[in-house]
């Protein structure tokens, strides 16, 4: 574990001294390097309050019928014209974010919520020209995750994360590759071994465009072979309101460990769900 933490912070220090900016760079032609993307993390022109991760409601399962839904937003703390940003420019990319995901058992008599995950975070966003295999976007920060329960059902974990993004155009489609690395610095007594199941990184990628199909997947592999894959497929059913936001048919396939924080050490067979998203 400590070897991983050393590599994590060494990687962070290397990128810290690479000339990154908290705002979009400008090319020699005067054009913004960053274009509007299927993932607004790669868009440097965003409102102070904006969408973050996908927001959806899907229903299905394997045997039992369960609903899974998520909402997520982020808030840019400092205005770009404020004195603190002018004096410390990298603070322009400082954000607070909140994401909540719930698993709802619709087959049980009382239709209980099986578990919910609450994830506040603080992070910095950096942009740079995507040259010489460098990522065009980097997000790094701190995240707390807990399920808000007490006693034996309580789960919580605190991590530092480092999340670089690479983007490329394939015809009229966009490919995003974004491995997310994290280091644990606090865990509750009930999930001390969570790193055996989550490992220390997620591999995330997406392929598609704003006006048609978008496919994204998250892959997770731990040193003890506790794997997870989640596949999300979406298609727009109305004109977009702004980047990534509108109305979408949303399909989700999950297989492996950690469908919820409560069951981080339990393996789920393939779960197929379908529903609707307003952010993808």
C-alpha positions in Angstrom: 0.0 0.0 0.0 2.7 2.5 1.0 4.5 1.8 -2.3 1.4 2.8 -4.2 1.0 6.0 -2.1 4.6 6.9 -2.9 3.9 6.3 -6.7 0.6 8.3 -6.4 2.2 11.4 -5.0 5.3 11.1 -7.2 3.0 11.2 -10.2 1.1 14.1 -8.8 4.3 16.1 -8.2 5.4 15.4 -11.8 2.2 16.8 -13.2 2.3 19.7 -10.7 5.4 21.0 -12.3 4.2 20.4 -15.8 2.8 23.8 -17.1 -0.9 23.2 -16.5 -3.6 25.9 -16.2 -6.8 26.1 -14.3 -8.4 27.6 -17.5 -8.2 26.6 -21.1 -4.9 27.3 -23.0 -4.9 29.1 -26.2 -3.3 27.7 -29.3 -1.0 29.7 -31.7 -4.0 30.4 -33.9 -5.8 32.0 -30.9 -8.4 29.3 -30.7 -9.4 27.6 -27.5 -7.7 24.2 -27.2 -10.7 22.7 -25.4 -13.8 22.2 -27.4 -17.3 21.2 -26.1 -17.1 17.6 -25.2 -19.5 14.7 -24.4 -17.9 14.9 -20.9 -18.1 18.5 -19.5 -15.0 17.8 -17.4 -13.2 18.7 -20.6 -15.0 21.9 -21.1 -13.4 24.9 -19.5 -16.3 27.3 -20.0 -18.8 26.1 -17.3 -21.2 27.9 -15.0 -20.3 28.2 -11.3 -23.0 25.5 -10.5 -22.9 22.7 -13.0 -23.5 19.0 -13.6 -20.9 16.5 -12.6 -21.4 12.7 -12.9 -24.4 11.2 -14.7 -27.9 11.7 -13.2 -30.3 8.8 -14.0 -33.0 6.4 -12.7 -32.9 2.8 -13.9 -34.9 -0.3 -13.0 -34.2 -4.0 -13.4 -32.0 -6.6 -11.9 -31.6 -10.4 -11.8 -34.4 -12.0 -9.9 -35.4 -9.1 -7.7 -36.4 -5.8 -9.3 -34.4 -2.9 -8.0 -34.1 0.7 -8.9 -30.8 2.5 -9.0 -30.6 6.3 -9.2 -27.9 8.9 -8.9 -27.7 12.7 -8.9 -24.5 14.8 -8.9 -23.5 18.4 -9.1 -20.3 20.5 -8.7 -19.8 24.1 -7.6 -16.8 26.3 -8.6 -15.9 28.0 -5.4 -14.1 31.1 -6.6 -15.1 33.5 -9.4 -12.4 34.0 -12.1 -12.5 37.8 -11.6 -12.0 37.6 -7.8 -8.9 38.9 -6.2 -7.9 35.5 -4.7 -7.9 33.9 -8.2 -6.0 36.8 -9.7 -3.3 36.4 -7.0 -3.4 32.5 -7.0 -4.6 31.6 -10.5 -4.8 27.8 -9.9 -7.6 28.3 -7.4 -9.9 29.1 -10.4 -10.3 25.3 -10.7 -11.2 24.7 -7.1 -14.6 22.9 -6.8 -16.9 21.4 -4.2 -19.0 18.4 -5.5 -21.7 16.2 -4.2 -22.9 12.8 -5.6 -25.5 10.5 -4.2 -26.4 7.0 -5.4 -29.1 4.8 -4.0 -30.2 1.2 -4.5 -34.0 0.7 -4.1 -35.5 -2.8 -3.6 -38.9 -2.6 -5.5 -39.6 -6.3 -4.9 -39.7 -6.3 -1.1 -43.0 -5.6 0.7 -42.0 -2.3 2.1 -39.9 -1.3 -0.9 -36.9 -0.3 1.2 -33.8 1.5 0.2 -31.1 -1.1 0.5 -28.2 1.3 0.7 -27.2 4.9 -0.3 -23.8 6.3 -0.9 -23.1 10.0 0.0 -20.0 11.4 -1.6 -18.9 15.0 -0.9 -15.6 16.0 -2.5 -13.2 18.9 -3.0 -10.9 19.0 -6.0 -8.9 21.1 -8.4 -9.4 21.0 -12.2 -6.4 21.7 -14.5 -6.3 22.1 -18.3 -3.5 22.0 -20.8 -2.9 21.4 -24.5 -3.1 17.7 -25.1 0.4 17.4 -26.7 3.0 14.6 -26.5 0.6 12.2 -24.8 -0.1 14.6 -22.0 -3.7 14.6 -20.7 -5.8 17.6 -21.7 -7.5 17.7 -18.4 -6.6 16.6 -14.8 -8.8 16.5 -11.7 -7.2 15.8 -8.3 -8.6 16.1 -4.8 -10.2 14.5 -1.8 -13.4 12.5 -1.5 -15.4 11.2 1.5 -17.9 8.3 0.9 -20.2 6.9 3.5 -23.7 5.2 3.6 -25.0 7.2 6.6 -25.8 4.2 8.7 -24.7 3.2 12.2 -23.6 -0.1 13.9 -22.6 -3.1 11.9 -24.1 -1.6 8.6 -21.9 1.5 8.8 -19.4 2.0 5.9 -17.1 4.9 5.2 -13.9 5.6 3.3 -11.8 8.7 2.6 -9.5 8.9 -0.4 -7.2 11.3 -2.3 -7.6 10.8 -6.0 -5.7 11.7 -9.2 -7.8 11.6 -12.4 -6.2 12.4 -15.8 -8.3 12.6 -19.1 -7.2 11.9 -22.6 -9.5 12.8 -25.5 -9.3 12.0 -29.2 -11.6 12.2 -32.2 -12.4 9.1 -34.2 -14.4 10.4 -37.2 -17.4 12.1 -35.8 -17.1 10.2 -32.5 -15.1 11.1 -29.4 -13.0 8.7 -27.3 -12.2 9.6 -23.7 -9.8 7.6 -21.6 -9.5 8.4 -17.9 -7.9 6.1 -15.4 -8.7 7.3 -11.8 -6.0 6.6 -9.2 -6.7 6.8 -5.5 -5.0 6.4 -2.1 -6.9 5.5 1.1 -6.2 7.5 4.3 -9.2 6.6 6.4 -11.6 3.7 6.6 -14.2 2.6 9.1 -13.7 -0.5 11.2 -16.5 -2.3 9.2 -14.6 -2.0 5.9 -10.9 -2.1 6.8 -10.3 -4.4 3.9 -12.1 -2.3 1.2 -8.8 -2.0 -0.8 -8.9 -5.8 -1.3 -12.1 -5.3 -3.2 -11.8 -1.9 -4.8 -8.1 -1.9 -5.5 -6.4 1.5 -6.1 -7.6 2.5 -9.5 -10.6 2.6 -11.9 -10.3 2.5 -15.6 -13.0 4.7 -17.2 -13.6 5.3 -20.9 -16.4 6.6 -23.1 -17.1 6.6 -26.8 -19.8 8.5 -28.8 -21.0 12.0 -29.4 -23.5 14.5 -28.1 -26.1 13.9 -30.7 -26.2 10.1 -30.8 -25.2 7.0 -28.8 -22.8 7.3 -26.0 -21.2 4.2 -24.4 -19.1 4.5 -21.2 -17.6 1.8 -19.0 -15.8 1.5 -15.7 -13.5 -1.3 -15.0 -12.0 -2.2 -11.6 -9.5 -4.8 -10.7 -8.0 -5.5 -7.3 -4.9 -7.4 -6.4 -7.0 -10.3 -5.0 -9.0 -10.6 -8.3 -12.2 -9.0 -7.0 -13.3 -7.4 -10.3 -16.1 -5.1 -11.3 -17.4 -3.8 -14.7 -20.2 -1.3 -15.3 -21.4 -0.5 -18.8 -23.7 2.6 -19.4 -25.3 3.1 -22.8 -27.5 6.2 -23.6 -29.3 7.7 -26.5 -30.9 11.2 -26.7 -34.7 11.5 -27.0 -34.8 15.3 -27.0 -32.6 18.2 -27.9 -29.9 18.9 -25.4 -30.2 21.8 -23.0 -26.5 22.1 -22.7 -23.5 19.8 -22.8 -24.4 16.3 -21.5 -27.8 17.5 -20.3 -31.2 16.8 -21.8 -33.2 13.6 -21.9 -31.8 10.2 -22.6 -32.8 6.5 -22.7 -30.3 5.0 -20.3 -29.2 1.4 -20.0 -26.9 0.1 -17.3 -25.2 -3.3 -16.9 -23.3 -4.2 -13.7 -21.3 -7.3 -12.8 -18.9 -7.9 -9.9 -18.1 -6.6 -6.5 -19.4 -3.4 -4.8 -22.7 -2.5 -6.4 -23.3 -0.6 -3.2 -21.0 0.5 -0.4 -22.8 -1.8 2.1 -22.0 -4.8 -0.1 -18.5 -3.8 -1.2 -17.3 -7.3 -0.4 -20.2 -9.2 -2.1 -20.3 -10.2 -5.7 -23.3 -9.6 -7.8 -24.3 -11.5 -10.9 -25.0 -9.5 -14.0 -27.7 -6.8 -13.4 -29.4 -5.2 -16.3 -31.4 -2.0 -15.8 -33.1 0.5 -18.1 -34.5 3.9 -17.5 -34.1 7.6 -18.1 -31.3 10.1 -17.6 -31.1 13.9 -17.6 -27.3 14.0 -17.5 -25.0 11.4 -19.0 
